[in-house]
Amino acid sequence: MQAMVMEKAGNPLLLHTVPVPVPAAGQVLIKVIACGVCRTDLHIVDGELPNPSLPLIPGHEIVGVVVATGDGVTSPGIGEKVGVPWLAYTCGHCKYCLQEQENLCEHALFTGYSVNGGYAEYTVALAAYCLKLPETYAHPGGAPLLCAGLIGYRSWRMLPGYAENIGFYGYGAAAHILVQIAKFHYKLVYAFTRPGDGDGQEFALKTGAVWAGSSEDEPPILMDAAIIFAPDGSLVPRALAQLDKGGTVVCAGIHMSDIPAFPYSILWEERVIRSVANLTRKDGELLMEQLSKMPVMTAIQTFALSQANEALTALREGKIKGAAVLVM
């Protein structure tokens, strides 16, 4: 099979012919339909996330169909459409797993980071960590839901229930999905993009934001909450300064540059900063339940498997409006 392989951080991925993996006990073999190109992939390839399992096939927004099963697998069955997200394995017995925080498992493995992912024609995954996908999302447009959608939705669940005016800092794959959920719940989204990104602001307004500006602009009102998708730590004090009393800032990325010092006055009055770490299988179930009530449309730009480096470069340079997806 063909696969894009990372051999060294900071170097381009290489197109290799490698053996089709054989599913072990508890695993399924998946023929990949499409795999999203996530900002986390970029952090891995650029060396910002340490100690990937090299050589590595990246990719953790996988949509595919089960074509073989290992011993002991009863579900999903051959022919079923599945999604494979970032969380690939948890131990089930550490203190975090036992208190329903498997996203913090001390022995967790992650798709496309500690185990091979979906920048390939086939991949294997533990059956218990695959999400069953309805036909509605079993295509390239469903790929961004497997991380951008899941992490966005976990971030959404961390916001206070009363929050009505919500800022999104960094308007890409996750934000353009989450804005649709926000609208469904009658919330108002204020989109912040890179300075000078007029196209990004236009995209935000087109997809559902009520206001769009640069991260240096002041929104028209004080916001109740904000989610920071961009990996820029300087956005944390900016978001805090634009929150009303009791507001919450959620940092949604797995990697962020250092947060600069800021005055206590913008944190006072019971404002909160919190982070999102990984995801749980429950997040996947809840998102799929949400999507059964309201269809979500994704804006995608497709690339061939061999164009993975071009997709990563476009994402790095902020040229993707919505999400980049590799189509096998």
C-alpha positions as CSV (number, residue, x, y, z in Angstrom):
1,M,0.0,0.0,0.0
2,Q,1.0,3.6,-0.4
3,A,1.6,5.7,2.7
4,M,3.1,9.1,3.6
5,V,5.8,8.5,6.2
6,M,7.5,10.9,8.7
7,E,11.1,9.8,9.2
8,K,12.4,12.9,11.0
9,A,10.8,16.0,12.5
10,G,11.1,19.1,10.4
11,N,11.5,17.1,7.2
12,P,8.9,16.6,4.4
13,L,6.9,13.3,4.5
14,L,8.0,10.6,2.1
15,L,5.7,8.5,-0.1
16,H,6.6,4.9,0.5
17,T,5.2,1.5,-0.4
18,V,4.7,-0.5,2.8
19,P,2.9,-3.7,3.7
20,V,-0.8,-3.6,4.4
21,P,-1.0,-4.0,8.2
22,V,-2.6,-7.2,9.7
23,P,-5.1,-6.6,12.5
24,A,-4.1,-8.1,15.8
25,A,-6.6,-9.3,18.4
26,G,-9.1,-6.5,19.2
27,Q,-8.2,-4.6,16.0
28,V,-9.9,-3.9,12.7
29,L,-8.3,-3.3,9.3
30,I,-9.7,-0.2,7.7
31,K,-9.5,0.8,4.1
32,V,-9.1,4.6,4.3
33,I,-11.6,6.7,2.4
34,A,-10.2,10.0,3.6
35,C,-8.0,11.5,6.3
36,G,-8.2,15.1,7.5
37,V,-5.0,17.2,7.9
38,C,-5.2,18.6,11.4
39,R,-3.1,21.3,13.0
40,T,-1.9,18.7,15.4
41,D,-0.4,16.8,12.5
42,L,1.5,20.0,11.7
43,H,2.8,20.2,15.3
44,I,4.0,16.6,15.0
45,V,5.7,17.0,11.7
46,D,7.3,20.3,12.7
47,G,8.7,18.8,15.9
48,E,6.6,20.9,18.3
49,L,5.2,17.8,19.9
50,P,8.1,15.7,21.2
51,N,8.8,12.0,20.8
52,P,6.6,10.7,18.0
53,S,7.0,7.0,17.3
54,L,9.2,7.1,14.2
55,P,9.0,6.2,11.4
56,L,5.4,7.3,11.6
57,I,2.4,7.5,9.4
58,P,0.5,10.6,10.6
59,G,-3.2,11.3,10.5
60,H,-6.0,11.0,13.1
61,E,-9.1,12.2,11.3
62,I,-9.8,9.0,9.5
63,V,-12.9,7.9,7.7
64,G,-12.9,4.4,6.3
65,V,-14.6,1.1,5.9
66,V,-13.7,-2.1,7.9
67,V,-12.3,-4.8,5.6
68,A,-11.0,-7.3,8.1
69,T,-11.2,-8.0,11.8
70,G,-8.8,-9.5,14.4
71,D,-9.6,-12.1,17.0
72,G,-12.3,-11.2,19.4
73,V,-13.8,-8.4,17.4
74,T,-17.6,-8.5,17.2
75,S,-18.2,-4.9,16.3
76,P,-17.7,-3.0,14.1
77,G,-18.1,-5.6,11.4
78,I,-16.8,-6.0,7.9
79,G,-18.3,-3.4,5.6
80,E,-19.2,-0.9,8.4
81,K,-18.1,2.7,8.0
82,V,-16.0,4.0,10.9
83,G,-14.1,7.0,12.1
84,V,-10.8,6.8,13.8
85,P,-9.9,9.7,16.1
86,W,-6.9,10.9,18.1
87,L,-7.4,8.7,21.1
88,A,-6.1,5.2,20.1
89,Y,-5.8,3.4,23.4
90,T,-6.2,3.8,27.2
91,C,-5.1,1.5,30.0
92,G,-8.4,1.4,31.8
93,H,-6.8,1.1,35.3
94,C,-4.9,4.3,36.1
95,K,-6.5,6.9,38.3
96,Y,-7.7,9.0,35.4
97,C,-9.4,6.1,33.6
98,L,-11.1,5.0,36.8
99,Q,-12.5,8.5,37.3
100,E,-13.8,8.8,33.8
101,Q,-11.0,11.0,32.5
102,E,-9.5,8.6,30.0
103,N,-8.3,11.6,28.0
104,L,-5.7,12.1,30.7
105,C,-4.7,8.4,30.8
106,E,-1.1,8.0,31.9
107,H,-0.5,5.2,29.3
108,A,-2.6,6.5,26.4
109,L,-1.6,6.0,22.8
110,F,-2.6,8.4,20.1
111,T,-3.4,7.8,16.4
112,G,-0.8,9.3,14.0
113,Y,1.6,10.1,16.9
114,S,2.3,7.0,19.0
115,V,0.7,4.5,16.5
116,N,0.4,4.8,12.8
117,G,-2.5,6.8,11.4
118,G,-4.4,7.5,8.3
119,Y,-2.1,9.1,5.7
120,A,-2.2,5.7,4.0
121,E,-4.5,3.5,2.0
122,Y,-5.1,1.2,4.9
123,T,-4.7,1.4,8.7
124,V,-5.4,-0.7,11.8
125,A,-7.1,0.5,14.9
126,L,-8.5,-1.0,18.1
127,A,-12.2,-1.7,17.5
128,A,-13.2,-0.3,20.9
129,Y,-11.8,3.2,19.9
130,C,-13.5,3.4,16.5
131,L,-16.6,5.5,16.1
132,K,-19.4,4.1,14.0
133,L,-20.2,6.7,11.3
134,P,-23.6,7.3,9.8
135,E,-23.6,7.3,6.0
136,T,-24.2,11.0,6.1
137,Y,-20.6,11.5,7.3
138,A,-18.9,8.5,5.7
139,H,-17.1,10.5,3.1
140,P,-14.2,13.1,2.9
141,G,-16.4,15.8,4.4
142,G,-16.8,13.8,7.5
143,A,-13.1,13.6,8.2
144,P,-12.7,16.9,10.1
145,L,-15.4,15.8,12.5
146,L,-13.0,13.3,13.9
147,C,-10.7,15.9,15.6
148,A,-11.7,19.4,14.7
149,G,-15.3,18.5,15.4
150,L,-14.5,16.4,18.5
151,I,-12.1,18.8,20.2
152,G,-14.4,21.8,19.3
153,Y,-17.3,20.0,20.9
154,R,-15.3,19.1,24.0
155,S,-14.3,22.8,24.2
156,W,-17.9,23.8,23.8
157,R,-19.0,21.6,26.7
158,M,-16.5,23.4,28.9
159,L,-18.2,26.7,28.4
160,P,-20.7,28.0,31.1
161,G,-24.3,27.2,30.1
162,Y,-25.3,30.8,30.3
163,A,-22.7,31.9,27.8
164,E,-24.5,33.6,24.8
165,N,-21.8,35.8,23.2
166,I,-18.8,33.6,22.5
167,G,-15.5,34.4,20.8
168,F,-13.6,32.1,18.5
169,Y,-9.9,32.9,18.2
170,G,-8.5,31.2,15.1
171,Y,-11.2,30.5,12.5
172,G,-10.4,27.2,10.8
173,A,-11.6,23.6,10.8
174,A,-12.9,23.4,14.3
175,A,-14.4,26.9,14.4
176,H,-16.4,26.5,11.2
177,I,-17.9,23.3,12.5
178,L,-18.6,24.6,16.0
179,V,-20.3,27.8,14.8
180,Q,-23.0,25.7,13.3
181,I,-23.6,24.0,16.7
182,A,-23.6,27.4,18.4
183,K,-26.2,28.7,16.0
184,F,-28.4,25.7,16.6
185,H,-28.3,26.6,20.3
186,Y,-29.0,30.3,19.6
187,K,-25.5,31.4,20.6
188,L,-23.7,34.3,18.9
189,V,-20.2,33.8,17.7
190,Y,-17.5,36.5,17.3
191,A,-14.7,35.4,15.1
192,F,-11.1,36.6,15.4
193,T,-8.6,35.9,12.7
194,R,-5.0,36.8,11.9
195,P,-4.5,40.5,11.3
196,G,-5.0,41.2,7.6
197,D,-6.9,38.0,6.9
198,G,-9.9,39.5,5.2
199,D,-10.7,36.3,3.4
200,G,-10.8,34.5,6.8
201,Q,-13.1,37.1,8.2
202,E,-15.4,36.8,5.2
203,F,-15.4,33.0,5.6
204,A,-16.4,33.4,9.2
205,L,-19.3,35.7,8.4
206,K,-20.4,33.4,5.6
207,T,-20.4,30.3,7.9
208,G,-22.3,31.9,10.7
209,A,-20.4,34.3,12.8
210,V,-22.2,37.5,13.7
211,W,-19.0,39.6,13.8
212,A,-15.5,39.1,12.4
213,G,-12.3,41.0,12.9
214,S,-8.6,40.5,13.6
215,S,-7.2,39.3,16.9
216,E,-6.1,42.9,17.5
217,D,-9.7,44.3,17.2
218,E,-12.2,45.0,19.9
219,P,-15.5,43.1,19.6
220,P,-18.6,45.2,19.9
221,I,-19.5,43.8,23.3
222,L,-17.9,42.0,26.2
223,M,-18.1,38.3,25.6
224,D,-19.3,35.6,28.0
225,A,-16.7,33.1,26.9
226,A,-14.0,32.4,24.3
227,I,-12.4,29.4,22.7
228,I,-8.8,29.8,21.5
229,F,-8.1,27.4,18.6
230,A,-5.0,29.2,17.4
231,P,-1.7,28.0,18.9
232,D,-0.7,31.6,20.0
233,G,-0.3,32.1,23.7
234,S,-0.6,35.9,23.4
235,L,-4.3,35.5,22.6
236,V,-5.0,34.4,26.2
237,P,-4.6,37.8,27.8
238,R,-6.3,39.4,24.8
239,A,-9.3,37.1,25.2
240,L,-9.4,37.6,29.0
241,A,-9.5,41.4,28.5
242,Q,-12.5,41.1,26.2
243,L,-14.6,38.9,28.6
244,D,-17.4,40.0,30.9
245,K,-17.3,39.1,34.6
246,G,-17.3,35.3,35.3
247,G,-16.3,34.6,31.7
248,T,-14.3,31.5,30.7
249,V,-11.4,31.2,28.2
250,V,-10.9,27.6,26.9
251,C,-7.6,26.8,25.2
252,A,-8.4,24.1,22.7
253,G,-5.1,23.3,21.1
254,I,-2.7,20.5,22.1
255,H,0.2,23.0,21.6
256,M,0.4,26.7,22.3
257,S,3.3,29.2,22.5
258,D,4.1,30.7,25.9
259,I,1.4,32.9,27.5
260,P,2.9,36.3,28.2
261,A,2.5,37.9,31.7
262,F,-0.7,39.9,32.2
263,P,-2.2,42.0,34.9
264,Y,-4.3,40.2,37.5
265,S,-7.1,42.7,36.9
266,I,-8.2,41.0,33.7
267,L,-8.4,37.6,35.5
268,W,-10.2,39.0,38.6
269,E,-14.0,39.0,38.9
270,E,-14.0,35.2,38.7
271,R,-12.8,34.8,35.1
272,V,-11.5,31.3,34.3
273,I,-8.8,29.9,32.0
274,R,-8.8,26.2,31.2
275,S,-7.3,23.8,28.7
276,V,-8.6,20.9,26.7
277,A,-6.5,17.8,26.6
278,N,-7.3,15.1,24.0
279,L,-10.8,13.6,24.1
280,T,-12.8,10.7,25.4
281,R,-14.9,8.1,23.6
282,K,-17.9,9.7,25.4
283,D,-17.1,12.9,23.5
284,G,-17.5,11.0,20.3
285,E,-20.8,9.5,21.3
286,L,-22.2,12.9,22.4
287,L,-21.0,14.6,19.2
288,M,-22.7,11.9,17.1
289,E,-25.9,12.3,19.1
290,Q,-25.7,16.1,18.5
291,L,-25.2,15.6,14.8
292,S,-28.2,13.3,14.6
293,K,-30.3,16.4,15.7
294,M,-28.6,18.9,13.4
295,P,-26.7,18.2,10.2
296,V,-23.2,19.9,10.0
297,M,-21.7,20.9,6.7
298,T,-17.9,21.1,6.4
299,A,-15.9,23.2,4.0
300,I,-13.0,21.1,2.8
301,Q,-10.1,21.4,0.4
302,T,-9.1,18.0,-0.9
303,F,-5.6,16.7,-1.8
304,A,-4.3,13.4,-3.1
305,L,-2.4,11.2,-0.6
306,S,0.9,12.1,-2.4
307,Q,0.1,15.8,-1.8
308,A,0.2,15.6,2.0
309,N,3.2,17.9,2.2
310,E,1.4,20.5,0.1
311,A,-1.7,20.3,2.4
312,L,0.5,20.7,5.5
313,T,2.2,23.7,3.9
314,A,-1.1,25.3,3.0
315,L,-2.3,24.8,6.6
316,R,0.9,26.2,8.0
317,E,0.6,29.3,5.9
318,G,-3.1,29.9,6.8
319,K,-4.3,29.2,3.2
320,I,-6.9,26.6,4.1
321,K,-10.4,28.0,4.7
322,G,-12.2,25.2,6.6
323,A,-10.3,21.9,6.5
324,A,-7.8,20.1,4.4
325,V,-8.5,16.5,3.6
326,L,-6.5,13.7,1.9
327,V,-8.6,11.6,-0.3
328,M,-7.3,8.1,-1.1
